[in-house]
Amino acid sequence: MWPHFPGDAKDVFKRREIILFITAVKASTVVAVGLTIAAAGFAGRYVLQAMKHVEPQVKQVIHSLPKSAFSGGYYRGGFEPKMTKREAALILGVSPTANKGKIRDAHRRIMLLNHPDKG
């Protein structure tokens, strides 16, 4: 006969089936996570190898960009007691003989970059 189980024998078999199902799900999850980590590793390795071939082209593009594209192109000099046209042009990043449209555009660009709502 059956050994003594709490509850019906059918309940015991159902519990075993549930436990086996949960174990299978956990095992498949571990396999899926392992495959994902392996795929990420291979992708990272591929990117690093591809970067070696692209690096000279990236450096060339960076050197061809104008200096004003980065924040290093601003006027670093001191201020004179009274601002001259030359100093104002240096601050705006335009030539001292620039027309009003270029001066207005440069002023607008600087004001937008330094707006307090920008953070």
Backbone torsions as a table, in degrees:
resi	resn	phi	psi	omega
1	MET	NA	-178.4	-177.9
2	TRP	-79.5	143.4	172.4
3	PRO	-66.9	163.2	-176.1
4	HIS	-75.5	118.4	176.5
5	PHE	-121.1	145.2	173.9
6	PRO	-71.0	123.6	-177.7
7	GLY	88.9	-171.7	-177.2
8	ASP	-79.0	154.2	179.0
9	ALA	-64.2	-31.4	178.5
10	LYS	-64.1	-37.6	178.0
11	ASP	-61.9	-39.0	-179.9
12	VAL	-64.5	-43.8	180.0
13	PHE	-67.0	-36.1	176.6
14	LYS	-63.9	-42.8	178.0
15	ARG	-61.8	-42.2	179.0
16	ARG	-63.1	-41.9	178.6
17	GLU	-62.6	-41.6	178.9
18	ILE	-63.9	-43.8	179.5
19	ILE	-63.3	-42.1	178.1
20	LEU	-64.4	-39.7	178.4
21	PHE	-63.5	-46.2	179.7
22	ILE	-62.9	-40.1	178.2
23	THR	-63.1	-41.0	178.6
24	ALA	-65.0	-40.5	178.7
25	VAL	-64.2	-43.6	178.8
26	LYS	-62.1	-42.2	-179.3
27	ALA	-64.9	-41.8	179.9
28	SER	-68.6	-32.1	176.2
29	THR	-65.4	-42.5	178.5
30	VAL	-62.1	-41.8	178.6
31	VAL	-64.2	-43.9	180.0
32	ALA	-62.7	-42.4	178.2
33	VAL	-64.2	-41.9	178.2
34	GLY	-62.4	-43.2	178.1
35	LEU	-65.1	-37.3	178.2
36	THR	-64.8	-43.4	178.5
37	ILE	-64.1	-41.0	178.5
38	ALA	-64.2	-42.2	178.8
39	ALA	-63.5	-40.8	177.8
40	ALA	-63.9	-38.9	178.0
41	GLY	-64.0	-45.0	178.6
42	PHE	-65.1	-39.3	178.9
43	ALA	-64.9	-42.5	177.9
44	GLY	-62.8	-40.5	178.3
45	ARG	-63.4	-41.6	179.1
46	TYR	-63.9	-42.8	-180.0
47	VAL	-62.8	-43.4	179.5
48	LEU	-62.9	-40.1	178.2
49	GLN	-68.5	-38.2	179.3
50	ALA	-67.8	-34.3	-179.7
51	MET	-64.1	-31.9	178.6
52	LYS	-61.7	-35.7	-178.9
53	HIS	-81.1	-26.9	-176.0
54	VAL	-91.5	-18.7	-173.6
55	GLU	-53.9	-46.9	179.6
56	PRO	-61.1	-36.9	179.4
57	GLN	-68.1	-39.0	179.0
58	VAL	-65.0	-42.8	178.6
59	LYS	-61.9	-40.0	-179.9
60	GLN	-64.4	-41.7	179.2
61	VAL	-65.6	-41.2	-179.8
62	ILE	-63.8	-40.8	179.9
63	HIS	-70.8	-24.9	-179.6
64	SER	-82.6	-13.2	178.3
65	LEU	-70.7	145.9	177.2
66	PRO	-68.1	150.4	-178.2
67	LYS	-64.2	-28.9	-178.7
68	SER	-69.5	-11.6	177.6
69	ALA	-69.2	-22.0	177.8
70	PHE	-109.5	166.4	-175.0
71	SER	-76.4	0.9	-177.5
72	GLY	-81.4	-1.3	-174.6
73	GLY	-96.0	14.7	-177.9
74	TYR	-85.6	162.9	-178.3
75	TYR	-73.5	122.6	-176.2
76	ARG	-104.4	0.8	-175.6
77	GLY	-75.3	170.4	177.7
78	GLY	-82.5	171.0	-179.5
79	PHE	-97.0	145.5	175.8
80	GLU	-88.1	162.9	-179.3
81	PRO	-55.6	-40.7	176.0
82	LYS	-123.4	128.3	-175.8
83	MET	-68.0	131.8	177.5
84	THR	-97.5	169.0	177.5
85	LYS	-62.6	-37.9	-178.9
86	ARG	-63.9	-46.0	-179.6
87	GLU	-64.7	-41.3	178.3
88	ALA	-63.1	-40.1	179.0
89	ALA	-66.1	-38.9	177.8
90	LEU	-64.0	-41.2	179.8
91	ILE	-65.4	-41.5	-179.4
92	LEU	-77.9	-17.7	-179.6
93	GLY	80.5	29.0	177.3
94	VAL	-123.1	170.9	177.8
95	SER	-80.5	154.4	-179.3
96	PRO	-62.6	-20.0	-179.6
97	THR	-99.8	16.0	-178.4
98	ALA	-66.8	150.0	179.6
99	ASN	-77.5	171.9	-175.5
100	LYS	-62.5	-34.3	-179.3
101	GLY	-63.8	-44.8	179.3
102	LYS	-66.1	-39.7	179.2
103	ILE	-64.6	-43.0	179.3
104	ARG	-62.7	-43.4	179.1
105	ASP	-63.2	-42.9	-180.0
106	ALA	-65.3	-41.5	178.9
107	HIS	-63.3	-44.1	179.4
108	ARG	-61.5	-43.1	-179.7
109	ARG	-61.2	-45.5	-179.2
110	ILE	-67.5	-39.8	179.4
111	MET	-65.1	-38.4	178.0
112	LEU	-68.3	-38.6	179.2
113	LEU	-66.0	-34.2	-176.0
114	ASN	-102.0	15.9	-179.1
115	HIS	-66.0	136.9	-177.3
116	PRO	-63.4	-25.7	178.8
117	ASP	-75.0	-13.2	179.0
118	LYS	-78.0	-17.2	178.1
119	GLY	95.3	NA	NA
